[in-house]
């Protein structure tokens, strides 16, 4: 979804559209024009049906954008920065800079999208009823009815209690309030997503084989739910593990600066295996910092070329470095490290602006280890199914779990 076309901004939020939207739009247009509209417009030509279907699908994608804007605007109201909204093959995605800080905020952000979809669906129901009494254009009535139904279906589907769906966020908030542990709550909601995704995949494949080819789309939705749920389980598990660990506890203090003209071979000379992963400041002749270099990246350069190749060729520029406070906890950067493992964190002295220490994912790789399938530590994974079956019992308001 990174390869998207920028459409503009709404309320300061960048809006983009992925090339894969064309595939979904094509499926909807052909389904409307060749399957839904013909019974209602027997006298209409194929061209007019495709025009009507295209207009309806365009409005549908507008309603998906409204759904995501619902999430985004409520998130902004809670002080959460919205990085961007992207329309893609399976709908839309509002990318938030962080998760909500309280169960209440989690619920409000989650239900905002389905609430907008439900409102849009009710709106089209009313418009359809009014249009039915004022016009005989069957194609228009069919498109309006389809828009009403698909938006209401979208709201209902998104409220299923399984991550990454909006209903999974609501379930997370309920479990969060009950268990008093947001990370554990997200893991359990993610397990529900694994189950839902598996059901959709099986149902979609069965539909495609024995009913009609549109089951492929159901299977794709299931695959997305399954993989996204697994990603959320991993992120929540790791975030819970490092939630109380500060950068100051694991950084490499005061790494020795190195000149940008230094050959890679000289940089690697005499280093221990652990030192290969420590980021070091790179400076010019006047000691002006221009970036950071991780010695291990020099290993990708041909051994015979390392003598003549300066470290400037493997240096990460200052603009790509993440700066942090020493007291910042590691989980603030977990999403970046999970999805882009080459992020370097630099801690600067507030008085001299000199580098106090650096941190790379390789230095804390043991903390970023992925959990087993169900999202628990290896020795507890076999008990995950029983814990999942107790979700409803543990989500009873007012109940507290002993720690």
Buried (B, 14 or more C-beta within 10 A) or exposed (E): BEEBEEBEEBEEBBBBBBEBBEBBBEBBBEBBBEEBBBEBBEEBEEEBBBBBBBBBBEBBBEBBBBBBBBBBBBBBEBEBEBEBBBBBBBBBBBBBEEBBEEBEBBBBBBBBBBBBBBBBBBBBBEBBBEBBEEEEBBBBBBBBBBBBBBBBEBBBBBBBBBBBBBBBBBBBBBBBBBBEBBBBBBBBBBBBBBBBBBBBBEBBBEBBEEEEEEBBBBBBBBBBBBBBBBBBBBBBBBBBBBBEBBBBEBBBEEBEBBBBEBBBBBBBEEBEEEBBBBBBBBBEEEEEBBBBBBBBBBEEBEEEEBEEBBBBEBBBEBEEBEEBEBEBBBBBBBBBBBEEEEBBBBBBEEEEEEBBBBBBBBBBEEBBEEBBEBBBEEEEBEEBEEBBEEBEEBBEEEEEEEE
